[in-house]
Each structure stands twice: as structure tokens, then as C-alpha cells.
Amino acid sequence: MSRKQIHLAAFMNAGPQGTVGWRHPEAGDGFLTAEHYLHIARVLEDAKFDMAFVPDALAVPRSLGGSFEPAVRYGTGTPRLDPMTVITLMSSVTTRLGVAATMSTGYQEPYNLARSMGTLDHLSGGRAGWNVVTSFQDAEAQNFNQDKLPDREDRYARAEEFLEVTTRLWDSWSDDALIRDKESGRFARPEEVEAIDHKGRFFQVQGPLGVPRPPQGYPVIVQAGASPTGRDFASRWADVVFCSHESLESAIDFYRDMKERAAAHGRDPEQLKILPAATTVVGADYRDELAKHEEFFELVDPEAGLSRLAYHVNVDLTQYDLDGPLPSLEVVGVEGHYREVVEFAEREKLSIREIGRWYGARTEGNMIGSAADIADTMEQWIDAGAADGFMIQATHVPAAFEDFATQVVPELQRRGLFRTEYEGETLRENLGLNRPERGEWRNRAKSVAVTHGATA
């Protein structure tokens, strides 16, 4: 029997990596240069990664003490370059590596996003991916004519309609609409191009899109919802779910829940790929790398870690006693990160200040040690039904990605767990995902908004 194949994505900021990754002795400092991203793209493609994934936020965080000073001082969530520019650059020096960027449904318009992602999917030969976020920072809202972020239900209601409109725009051209017949002078079949004439609660979009249907049908949709609303949304719309877990047990529970939700929505659960975060530290053995990581850990100022945590949960932690336990929080931000923190802090009995030190240099998935040690842990998670692959997070770049590519990937290949060559040309093909038929949005949408006129 053939082994289940692991999928690998690389989580990389378009800026400094992590909270103190820029302080690592082996960290490069070229994140404001094109060559930095071109080099990482080549490393990942040579290692046969499925995709590079670039997160984003539309503000300099102000969550700690109501000021952007801690974020600027420690490089927490800032600076961030435009991810679409970065992944377009990365796609230009690769031929198989998928490239995915984060764009918010809260502060984009469906037509612009459909056009940008559709364009990249064509120019890259079908390798584009979109990480759907609803935004989780009041600081982002304040850069876009709002005083504060809308509540979670409203954000997801807008995201729901946003996905429907975007996918309908991608479907507004049939796959064979283009003719380009020089003899007859007929460029395309008008009867195979349709307006969408959408009128809903949040958007009014006529269409059709000015870009023919993307090579992948829809660019690969990535999502990281951890709340009940987010999980329902992801289980209907996402092709890839990025998640974060403090224990194997919580990862197994999440994996089972998401697959069951997908099946309940009439989807093949195998068409939803679950990729937990894995921060890998590769060395001669566990003791060697643990010592190196502890040296790195000592670089973390507790305030830097708290700045990162406050940014993720969108709660100002300075209002609490930093030497006391973390109270129960009403989390507006990333619920998955909050649950991970609570699980670890309760187990280790950490104060808020101690949580900051840990959070600033945490290694998700406990993947520290030799290449064989890390491959053992990955194999354990796959066999236990906790993952379809992993989102590799580097403590520092580009060296940590290089270590993983040259040491762990060959070990996974030796065990028959990871490809030695790409299976296909598009990101969907390499992830084992079907290409959506035109009109697939109807099967994924929670409810069909009021529309008038032609539909795709």
C-alpha cells in the first residue's frame, strides 16, 4: 500500500520573520529586497514544496497599550510589504511552486480581488492561492473609515457574500469562451460570457469580469477560521485550512471536526486539506537543537511576545496584572491562537509575562531535533489523523527554510512520505484538489443573495 503523501507549505512574512526572528545570528536582513524573496522561492521549489504562503495585515498593530510603539520597537507585525507584489515576484522565478497571499474581505472589493487573483493565476500558469481573512484588528478598521472592527458575525456575513461574488466573477467566462480566430476576426464567444448582476447586502456588482476564467477555475482558497462560524465558513469554501495547535490531541479533534463539517456540506473531505503550523528547528539531535533554541529564546523580551499576542487576539493585555494568570478573554481576533495559549498556559501555570516570553519564540508542533526526529513527529501526526501536511514556519529566514529543505525533505522522501517530483503543473494538481466546474459557487455558498438578470 502506498503511503499517504505529506503536503508542505511555507509560512513566510513579507517582512521580518516572527517576533525576534530578525535577531537570530543566522537571519538575513534583506526583507526589503527582491532577491530575498526570489532566493526563498527557489529554495522551496527545489525542495518540491506545494506553496509559499504570505500572511498580511493592513495596519501597524496598536493592541498593546493602545500604541504602535511596541510593534515598531520589536518588529511585531511590522513592516509588511504588499503580499501580492511579493508572490508575483516569487512566481516569476518558479514553474511549479504555488504562491498564496492574504487579502481581507473587510477592506477589498470582490471585483478588484477577482481581477488580481485571476490575473496572477493566468500569468503563473495556475499557481495562485488566496488566503481569505475577515481582519481582526481595530487598527485595520481605523485605516478604512471605521472606528472599530465590525463584530465577528457581520465580518463573516460580508465574507460569505464576498466569496459568492468573487467566484461568480471567475465563472462569468466559460472555459472555452476565447476563440482568437484571426481568420474570421472573432476573438471570443459573447454567448459564453455572462454578467452576474449581483445585488446583495454588502455588494452590488454587474460583471462580467474583465479577465477570462482562471486556469484553476478558482485560485486555491486558503482559510484559518477557528471559531464555530469560521469553521463552518472554511468547511464550505476553503481548499486548504491553516491551523495552529499546542497538542496532538487538539489537532486530532480539529481535523475530525473539519472533515465532518465538509462532509455535512456535501463535499468530499479529501478535498479539504488541513495544514497545522509546524515551527521546525533542525540540528544534529534534539539536545543540540534544544540548546540552540533556548539561546534564541533568551533574545525574546516579554513585552515583544506580549505585543505579538495582543496583536493576534486584539486585546490590550496591559490592563491586567502581568505577573498574574491570563484571565478569560473576549477574543475579537484569532481564536485559534487564543485557545492554543490557554491550553499551554494552564498546563504550565504561566503568568501573562511568562506567556509573552514563550509566545515570542514558541515552536508549534514541538518539531525540534534531527531530521529523523522531525520526520518521526510529522509521520505521527499524519498517521494519527491530525494533518494532511504542514505549514512550515521558520524561526529565521532564509536559513531555517534551507535547513528544512536540505535535511528534513530528503528524510521524508526516503520514507516515501513526500514527492521527489511535482505531480502536476498547477497548485490544485499538486495538492490533489479537483478543478471546480463552472457554477461550483452554488454548492459552496451558504445562501444565494438576491440577483437579477443572467447568472453564471
C-alpha positions in Angstrom: 0.0 0.0 0.0 1.3 3.5 -0.9 1.9 5.9 1.9 -0.2 9.0 2.4 1.8 11.9 1.0 2.5 14.9 3.1 1.8 18.4 1.7 4.1 21.2 2.6 3.6 24.9 2.6 6.0 27.6 3.8 4.6 30.4 6.0 6.7 33.5 5.4 6.2 37.1 6.2 6.8 39.8 3.6 8.9 41.5 6.3 10.8 40.3 9.4 10.1 36.7 10.4 8.2 36.2 13.7 8.8 38.3 16.8 12.5 38.1 17.1 13.5 36.1 14.0 15.4 39.2 12.7 17.7 38.9 15.8 18.8 35.4 15.1 22.5 35.2 14.4 21.9 33.4 11.1 19.0 35.6 10.0 19.3 37.5 6.8 18.3 41.2 6.7 17.2 41.6 3.0 13.5 41.5 3.5 13.2 44.9 1.7 15.0 43.5 -1.4 13.6 41.4 -4.3 16.5 38.9 -4.1 15.4 37.8 -0.6 12.1 36.5 -1.9 13.5 35.2 -5.1 16.0 33.1 -3.2 13.4 31.7 -0.9 11.2 30.8 -3.8 14.0 28.9 -5.5 14.8 27.0 -2.3 11.2 26.0 -1.8 10.7 24.9 -5.4 13.9 22.9 -5.4 12.6 21.1 -2.3 9.2 20.5 -4.1 7.1 22.5 -1.6 3.4 22.8 -2.6 3.3 26.6 -1.9 4.7 29.7 -0.3 2.1 31.4 1.9 2.4 35.1 2.8 0.2 36.5 5.6 -0.8 40.1 5.9 -2.4 42.8 7.9 -3.5 46.3 6.9 -2.2 48.3 9.9 0.7 48.6 12.3 -0.5 46.9 15.4 -1.7 49.1 18.3 -3.1 46.3 20.6 -0.5 46.7 23.4 -1.2 49.8 25.4 -3.1 51.4 22.5 0.2 52.4 20.9 2.1 51.3 17.8 5.4 51.8 19.6 5.9 48.2 20.9 5.2 46.8 17.4 7.7 49.2 15.8 10.3 48.7 18.6 10.3 44.9 18.4 9.3 44.4 14.8 6.0 42.7 15.7 3.7 42.5 12.7 5.6 45.3 11.0 6.8 46.2 8.5 4.7 44.3 5.9 5.2 44.6 2.2 2.3 44.2 -0.2 1.9 40.3 -0.4 0.5 40.3 -4.0 3.6 42.1 -5.2 5.8 39.6 -3.4 4.1 36.4 -4.5 4.0 37.7 -8.1 7.8 38.2 -7.9 8.2 34.7 -6.5 6.1 33.2 -9.2 8.4 34.8 -11.9 11.4 32.6 -11.0 9.5 29.3 -10.4 7.4 27.0 -12.6 5.6 24.7 -10.1 5.7 26.3 -6.7 2.2 27.7 -5.7 2.1 31.2 -4.3 -0.7 32.4 -1.9 -1.3 35.8 -0.4 -3.6 37.0 2.3 -6.3 39.6 1.3 -9.1 40.8 3.6 -12.8 40.6 2.6 -13.3 43.5 5.0 -11.2 46.0 3.1 -11.2 44.8 -0.5 -13.8 44.7 -3.2 -14.7 41.5 -5.0 -14.1 42.8 -8.5 -10.6 44.0 -7.7 -9.7 40.9 -5.9 -11.1 38.6 -8.6 -9.2 40.5 -11.2 -5.9 40.5 -9.3 -6.0 36.8 -8.4 -7.4 35.8 -11.8 -4.5 37.7 -13.5 -1.9 36.0 -11.3 -3.4 32.6 -11.9 -3.0 33.1 -15.6 0.5 34.6 -15.5 1.7 31.9 -13.2 0.2 29.0 -15.2 -2.4 28.1 -12.5 -0.4 28.5 -9.2 -2.2 31.3 -7.4 -3.8 31.0 -3.9 -5.9 33.4 -1.8 -5.9 33.3 2.0 -9.3 34.6 3.0 -9.3 36.7 6.2 -12.0 38.9 7.6 -9.5 41.1 9.5 -9.2 41.1 13.3 -7.6 44.4 14.3 -9.4 47.6 15.2 -6.2 49.3 13.8 -7.1 48.0 10.4 -10.6 49.3 10.6 -9.3 52.7 11.5 -7.3 52.8 8.3 -10.5 52.3 6.3 -13.1 54.8 7.5 -14.2 52.8 10.6 -13.8 53.5 14.3 -13.7 49.8 15.2 -13.9 46.3 13.6 -17.4 45.0 12.9 -18.4 42.1 15.1 -17.5 38.5 14.0 -20.9 37.6 12.6 -21.0 40.7 10.4 -17.5 40.2 9.2 -18.3 36.6 8.2 -21.6 37.7 6.6 -19.6 40.1 4.4 -17.0 37.4 3.7 -19.8 35.0 2.7 -21.2 37.4 0.1 -17.7 38.4 -0.9 -16.8 34.7 -1.8 -20.0 34.3 -3.7 -19.5 37.4 -5.8 -15.8 36.6 -6.4 -16.3 33.0 -7.5 -19.2 34.1 -9.7 -17.0 36.7 -11.4 -14.4 34.0 -12.1 -17.2 31.9 -13.5 -18.5 34.7 -15.7 -16.4 33.4 -18.6 -16.8 29.8 -19.7 -13.6 27.8 -20.1 -13.9 27.8 -23.9 -15.1 31.4 -24.4 -11.9 32.5 -26.0 -11.5 31.7 -29.8 -8.9 34.1 -31.0 -9.6 33.2 -34.6 -7.5 35.5 -36.8 -9.1 34.3 -40.0 -12.7 35.2 -39.0 -11.7 38.1 -36.7 -13.7 36.6 -33.9 -11.9 36.9 -30.6 -14.4 35.3 -28.2 -17.9 33.9 -27.9 -20.2 36.5 -26.4 -22.7 33.8 -25.6 -20.1 32.2 -23.3 -19.6 35.3 -21.2 -22.3 36.5 -18.7 -22.9 39.3 -16.4 -23.6 38.3 -12.8 -25.9 41.3 -11.9 -25.4 40.7 -8.2 -27.3 42.9 -5.7 -26.8 41.9 -2.1 -26.5 43.3 1.4 -22.8 44.4 1.0 -22.1 44.4 -2.7 -23.6 45.4 -6.0 -21.6 44.1 -8.9 -22.7 43.9 -12.5 -19.8 42.0 -14.2 -18.7 40.1 -16.2 -15.1 40.1 -15.0 -12.6 41.6 -17.4 -10.3 38.5 -17.1 -11.1 35.1 -18.6 -11.8 32.2 -16.3 -8.6 31.3 -14.3 -6.6 28.1 -15.3 -7.5 26.6 -11.9 -11.2 27.5 -12.2 -10.8 29.2 -8.9 -7.4 30.0 -7.4 -6.8 27.8 -4.4 -8.7 29.2 -1.4 -7.0 29.1 2.0 -8.7 29.9 5.3 -7.8 29.7 9.0 -11.2 30.1 10.8 -11.1 28.5 14.3 -14.4 29.9 15.8 -17.6 27.9 15.1 -18.6 30.5 12.5 -15.1 30.4 11.0 -15.0 26.6 10.9 -18.4 26.5 9.1 -17.2 29.1 6.6 -13.9 27.2 5.9 -15.5 23.8 5.6 -17.7 25.1 2.7 -15.3 27.5 0.9 -11.7 26.5 1.7 -9.5 24.1 -0.2 -6.7 24.4 2.4 -7.2 25.2 6.1 -4.2 26.6 8.1 -4.5 26.0 11.8 -2.4 26.1 15.0 -2.4 23.6 17.8 -0.5 23.2 21.1 -1.1 19.4 21.3 -1.6 16.4 19.1 -4.9 15.8 20.8 -6.4 19.2 19.9 -5.1 18.8 16.4 -6.9 15.5 16.0 -10.1 17.0 17.3 -9.9 19.9 14.9 -9.1 17.6 11.9 -12.0 15.3 12.6 -14.4 18.3 13.1 -13.4 20.0 9.9 -13.6 16.8 7.8 -17.0 16.0 9.3 -18.2 19.6 8.6 -17.0 19.3 4.9 -18.9 16.0 4.5 -22.1 17.5 6.1 -21.9 20.2 3.4 -21.8 17.6 0.6 -18.1 17.9 0.0 -15.5 15.1 -0.3 -13.5 15.5 2.9 -10.3 14.6 0.9 -10.8 17.9 -1.0 -10.2 19.9 2.2 -6.5 19.8 3.2 -5.7 20.5 6.8 -2.2 22.0 7.4 -1.2 22.7 11.0 1.6 25.1 11.7 5.0 23.5 12.4 7.9 25.5 13.6 10.9 23.3 12.8 14.4 23.6 14.4 16.8 21.2 12.7 20.1 20.0 14.1 22.3 17.1 15.0 19.9 15.8 17.7 17.2 17.0 20.0 19.5 18.1 22.8 21.7 20.1 20.4 18.8 22.0 18.8 17.0 22.5 22.1 20.1 24.2 23.5 20.3 26.4 20.4 16.6 27.3 20.6 16.9 28.1 24.3 19.7 30.6 23.4 17.3 32.1 20.8 14.5 32.1 23.5 16.7 34.3 25.7 16.6 37.0 23.0 12.8 37.5 23.5 11.8 40.4 25.5 8.5 39.6 27.3 7.0 42.8 26.0 7.8 41.8 22.4 6.0 38.5 22.9 3.0 40.2 24.5 2.9 42.7 21.7 2.6 39.8 19.3 -0.1 38.0 21.4 -2.1 41.2 21.9 -1.9 41.8 18.1 -3.2 38.3 17.4 -6.1 38.3 19.9 -6.8 42.1 19.6 -6.9 42.6 23.4 -4.7 45.1 25.3 -3.0 42.8 27.9 -1.5 45.8 29.8 -4.9 46.2 31.5 -4.2 43.1 33.5 -1.6 42.2 36.2 1.3 40.9 34.0 2.6 38.7 36.9 -0.9 37.1 37.3 -2.6 34.4 35.3 -4.3 35.1 31.9 -8.0 35.8 32.6 -10.7 34.6 30.3 -10.8 37.0 27.3 -13.5 38.0 24.9 -11.4 37.5 21.8 -12.1 39.6 18.7 -9.0 38.4 16.9 -7.6 35.0 16.2 -9.5 32.5 18.3 -7.2 29.6 17.4 -4.1 31.3 18.8 -6.0 32.2 22.0 -7.1 28.6 22.5 -3.5 27.5 22.0 -2.2 29.9 24.5 -4.8 29.0 27.1 -4.0 25.3 26.7 -0.3 25.8 27.2 -0.5 28.4 30.0 -2.9 26.4 32.1 -0.7 23.3 31.7 2.5 25.2 32.6 0.9 27.6 35.1 2.3 30.7 33.4 1.8 34.3 34.3 0.9 36.8 31.5 4.6 38.0 31.4 5.9 34.4 31.1 3.3 33.8 28.3 4.9 36.7 26.5 8.4 35.3 26.7 7.1 31.9 25.5 4.8 33.3 22.8 7.6 35.3 21.3 9.6 32.2 20.4 7.2 29.3 20.5 7.8 26.3 18.3 4.4 25.0 17.2 4.2 21.2 16.8 7.2 20.5 19.0 9.3 19.8 15.9 12.8 20.2 17.3 15.7 17.9 16.7 17.4 15.9 13.9 15.8 15.5 10.5 14.7 12.0 11.6 13.2 13.3 14.8 11.1 15.9 12.9 10.1 13.3 10.3 9.0 11.0 13.1 6.7 13.7 14.6 5.3 14.5 11.2 4.6 10.9 10.5 3.0 10.5 13.9 0.6 13.4 13.2 -0.3 12.2 9.7 -0.9 8.6 11.0 -3.0 9.9 13.9 -5.4 11.8 11.7 -4.2 15.2 12.8 -3.0 16.6 9.5 -2.7 16.3 5.7 0.6 18.2 5.8 2.2 21.1 7.5 2.6 24.9 7.2 6.3 25.2 7.9 7.2 28.2 10.0 10.8 29.3 10.1 12.4 30.8 13.3 14.6 32.8 10.9 15.0 33.2 7.2 16.2 32.1 4.8 18.4 29.7 6.8 15.7 27.8 8.6 13.9 27.1 5.3 17.2 26.0 3.8 17.8 23.6 6.8 14.4 22.0 6.3 14.8 21.7 2.6 18.2 20.1 2.7 17.8 17.9 5.7 14.1 17.1 6.5 12.7 16.9 3.0 15.3 14.1 1.9 14.3 12.2 5.1 10.6 12.4 4.3 11.4 11.4 0.7 13.4 8.4 1.9 10.4 7.2 3.9 8.1 7.6 0.9 6.1 10.4 2.6 6.9 13.2 0.2 7.2 13.7 -3.5 10.5 13.7 -5.4 8.9 15.4 -8.4 5.8 17.6 -8.7 2.7 15.6 -9.8 1.3 18.4 -12.0 1.6 21.9 -13.2 -1.0 23.8 -11.2 -1.2 24.2 -7.4 -4.5 22.3 -7.4 -3.0 19.4 -9.2 -0.1 19.2 -6.7 -2.4 19.4 -3.7 -4.6 16.7 -5.1 -7.6 19.1 -5.5 -10.2 18.9 -8.2 -10.7 21.9 -10.5 -14.1 23.5 -9.8 -16.6 23.2 -12.5 -18.2 26.5 -13.6 -21.0 27.2 -11.2 -19.4 25.5 -8.3 -20.1 28.6 -6.2 -23.7 27.4 -5.9 -22.6 24.3 -3.9 -20.4 26.3 -1.5 -22.5 29.4 -0.8 -24.5 29.4 2.4 -27.3 31.3 0.8 -27.8 32.8 -2.6 -28.1 36.6 -2.4 -30.8 38.5 -4.4 -29.7 38.6 -8.0 -31.2 40.0 -11.2 -30.5 39.0 -14.8 -28.1 36.4 -16.0 -26.2 34.1 -13.7 -23.0 32.1 -14.5 
